[in-house]
């Protein structure tokens, strides 16, 4: 059966008590998609949701405050699956580093002890980058590579 992705999405949102205004985030394995872009694309997308080919990207996810909608297949037919849960959206400083700094700091300190026991010192630029890391500064990819090559990571 030919369906419109937007209409299908709105129907499932409505069944679960949501509207477009409740959407917090739309994302796929490729990245984040602005809600307005998703709505525009979904309105333009008609597809056959019967058995066979999967037309809509499988990793498409819509996040709400207390749940999410994910793409699924049921007996070969595409559909939305709603997953309910309580979510607390973190407030405060924007943070984009996925690095576990406490664990990393332990590993780095262990590696420094190993290096000093071996009698070798990391390069001066790596020490400077490590000090910036300990101070909580955001590091670039090049900084992380420097730390990795020097044995800090």
C-alpha positions in Angstrom: 0.0 0.0 0.0 1.4 3.5 -0.9 1.6 5.7 2.2 3.0 9.2 2.8 5.8 9.2 5.4 4.6 12.5 7.0 1.0 11.2 7.4 2.2 7.9 8.8 4.5 9.8 11.2 1.7 12.2 12.4 -0.7 9.3 12.9 1.8 7.4 15.2 2.7 10.6 17.0 -1.0 11.4 17.6 -1.6 7.8 18.9 1.1 8.4 21.5 0.0 12.0 22.5 2.6 14.0 20.5 2.5 16.7 17.9 5.3 18.1 15.7 6.0 20.7 18.4 6.9 17.8 20.8 9.8 16.6 18.6 13.1 17.2 20.4 15.4 15.6 17.8 15.3 13.7 14.5 18.4 11.6 13.7 19.8 8.7 11.8 23.1 6.8 11.7 24.2 9.6 9.4 23.6 12.4 11.8 21.1 14.9 13.1 18.4 16.2 10.8 16.7 19.5 11.6 13.0 18.9 12.4 11.9 21.3 9.6 13.9 19.4 7.1 12.5 16.1 8.2 8.9 17.4 7.9 9.6 18.7 4.5 11.2 15.5 3.3 8.5 13.3 4.9 5.7 15.3 3.3 7.3 14.7 -0.1 7.9 11.0 0.4 5.4 8.4 -0.7 6.4 4.8 -0.5 5.1 1.3 -0.6 5.1 0.0 3.0 4.0 -3.5 2.0 6.3 -6.6 2.0 9.6 -6.3 0.3 12.0 -3.4 -0.1 12.8 -1.1 2.8 12.5 2.5 1.5 12.9 4.6 4.6 16.3 4.6 6.3 16.2 2.0 9.1 18.0 4.2 11.6 15.5 7.1 11.4 14.6 8.0 15.0 12.4 10.8 16.4 13.1 11.7 20.0 10.4 13.1 22.4 10.7 13.9 26.1 9.2 10.6 27.2 9.9 8.3 24.3 11.0 7.8 20.8 9.8 6.5 17.4 12.1 4.2 15.5 11.7 2.6 12.1 10.9 -1.0 12.1 9.7 -3.8 9.9 6.9 -6.2 10.8 6.5 -9.3 8.6 8.4 -7.4 5.9 6.3 -4.2 6.1 7.8 -0.9 7.1 6.3 1.0 10.1 7.1 3.1 13.1 7.6 1.6 16.5 7.0 3.8 19.5 9.2 3.2 22.6 8.1 4.9 25.8 10.4 5.8 28.6 11.2 8.7 30.9 14.0 10.9 29.6 15.6 13.8 31.4 17.1 16.2 28.8 20.4 17.5 30.3 20.5 21.2 30.8 23.6 23.4 31.1 26.8 23.7 29.2 26.9 22.4 25.6 29.2 19.4 25.6 30.3 17.5 22.5 33.1 15.4 23.8 32.2 11.7 24.1 35.5 10.9 25.9 35.3 9.5 29.4 37.7 11.8 31.0 37.9 10.1 34.4 38.8 6.8 32.9 41.1 8.5 30.4 42.8 10.4 33.1 43.5 7.1 35.0 44.9 5.5 31.8 47.0 8.6 31.0 48.4 8.7 34.5 49.2 5.0 34.3 50.9 5.5 31.0 53.0 8.4 32.4 54.2 6.2 35.2 55.1 3.5 32.6 57.0 6.1 30.5 58.9 7.4 33.5 59.8 3.9 34.5 61.1 3.3 31.0 63.1 6.5 31.2 61.5 8.0 28.1 59.7 11.3 28.2 56.8 12.2 25.9 57.4 15.1 23.4 57.0 18.6 24.8 54.0 19.4 22.5 52.2 16.3 23.9 52.8 17.5 27.5 51.3 20.8 26.6 48.2 19.2 25.0 47.9 16.9 28.0 48.0 19.9 30.4 45.2 21.5 28.3 43.2 18.2 28.6 43.6 18.2 32.4 42.4 21.8 32.5 39.2 20.7 30.8 39.8 22.4 27.4 38.2 21.1 24.3 40.8 19.2 22.2 41.0 19.0 18.4 41.4 15.8 16.5 45.1 16.7 15.9 45.5 17.1 19.7 44.0 13.7 20.3 46.3 12.2 17.7 49.3 13.9 19.4 48.3 12.4 22.7 47.8 8.9 21.2 51.1 9.0 19.4 52.9 10.1 22.5 51.4 7.3 24.6 49.2 9.4 26.7 46.1 7.6 25.3 
